[in-house]
């Protein structure tokens, strides 16, 4: 079984999903409600200090998401190898040349 590459629109959708995941968790950590999500660097509905805290929380969450994704990628590389995938196939899936 082989997988296809993601299209540009699918990559954009994935990026939006990751952004929303980070905002959802950042709202949880900062106590913002879903309607208070700062979606850009300027949001007149949220005081500057709260906006900075929300962006810092999102940055923190994005780093945790990156760590989680790295751990899951390591595990899936191992599982793929155990299932018969070779190093070039694993490297290709990781985007390595």
N, C-alpha and C positions, 0 to 999 in steps of 0.2 A: 504494500500500500504506500502510495506517495501522496504528498500534499502539494497544493498549488501555492503560489506566492500571493500575498495580500495585494489587493489593488490599492491605488492611491486613495480612493474614497474609503476603503476599509481601514487603511492606516490612519486616516483622519478620524474615523469613527472610534478606533481603538484609543487614539490620543485623547479624544473627548471623554471616553469611558474612564481612562486613568485619571484625567483631571477631575472628573466628578467624584470618583472614588476618594481621591485625596481631599477634595472639599468636604465630602460627607464626613470623613473622619476628623478633619480639622474643625468642623463645626462642633462635633462631639467633644473635642478636647478643649475648645474655647468657650463652649456654652452658647454659641450663636444658634439661632433657629434656622430652619431651612430657607426662610425668606430673607435672611440676613447674609446670605453667602456673597462675599465680594468676588465678583467674577472678573475683575480687572484691577489695574493699579489705582484707579480713582472710582470711588463709590460714595456719592454725597450722602447716602443714607446711613453710613457707618462712620463714626469718628475716626480720625487718622490713627490714633493709638490702637484702637480695636482692629482697624484694618491691618496695621503692621503686625499685630499679634496673630491675626488670622493667616496672613501670608507666611509668617514664621512657622506657625503650626502646620500649614500645608507643606512647606519646605521640609519640615521634620518628617511628615508622613510620606512624602515622595522618596525621601532617603530610606525609610522603612520599607516602602513598596519595592524599591530597587534591591534592598537586601533580601527581601522575601523572594523576589523574582530570581535573583542569583542563586539562592538556595534551591529553589524549585528546578531551575535549569541544571544545576549540578546533579540533582537526583534523577531528572529525566535523561540526562546524558548517560548516567550509570545504567538506568533501566533500559535505555535504547541499546547500549552495548551488550547488556545481558541477554537482550532479545535478538541479537545478531547484527545490529548496525555496526558499520566499520567507522574508523576515525574520520575519513573524508566525509561520510554522510553526516556524522555528528557535527563536524566543523561547518559544513554547509548550513545545517539547521541553525547554528549559532551565528551565522553571518560572517564566519571567518574564512579567509582565503589561504 
